[in-house]
């Protein structure tokens, strides 16, 4: 059996989402860092992460005893308007990703513009779950920020 040659479309992922948050910019940014870090969870379970929120900082899952999974490095951070991370993320195969969160004030709160671009050999079932997974994470960050703003 001869496999077909991969196309650029089959090797790329490009996900964009806009999240409208009824909370100030600084509260939303901090809530996003918490959600990506120690408060991270999947739809099935908590999955706390470590996010070193400075240029070159790591984003990883710490399983203890020197075990874990490296997700990426902070490529750029400009509080409270930009967070950019590059790395393999949750994929343990030949792939590189770039995540970009751009936050801006909008009437009544904050707009988060999210972009996930990836390149590599990414199984189709993984691609299918990415939009749902990011949607869950962003919904949790929005809920967290809005709760903080009400306090």
Phi, psi and omega in degrees: 000129179257124179282145178287154178293137178293147175257164179300324179296322181286343182258002184236155172229137176218102182245130173234143176216148172242130182240119178264123186240129178271067180201154178298158183306310184294321178293319180297317180298314180296321177296323177297315178299320178296317182293322177286338183257243190294340180261010181300146177205156172260172176300339184266330188193162172296144177216071183302141181236166172250129176232111177273100191277066174208159180305128182086353179296152182269153170237115187207162175260118182263113180263002180086161179054033179078010180258154177164194183217117178283126179259323182175183178236146175288114180275321180208143174214132177218093184295136355256033188244349184210135169220124180230132183231139176233144179156187182282344185057228186275008187256123181258056176204183188292093182203152171226142181233156171229123175254139178222125174247118174245121182250139177214154177288144172218162180306125179086003179159226187228143172252126173256122172256119184248140174220130173239115174245136180221153179220129177153190180272093186247118179302144184301323180294328176293316179301319182298324183276347186296313182299317178296315181297314178295321178301317178298312182298318182290325176296318179296320178295319179298313179300317180298313181296316182294324176294318178297322182292330180287337183285000000 
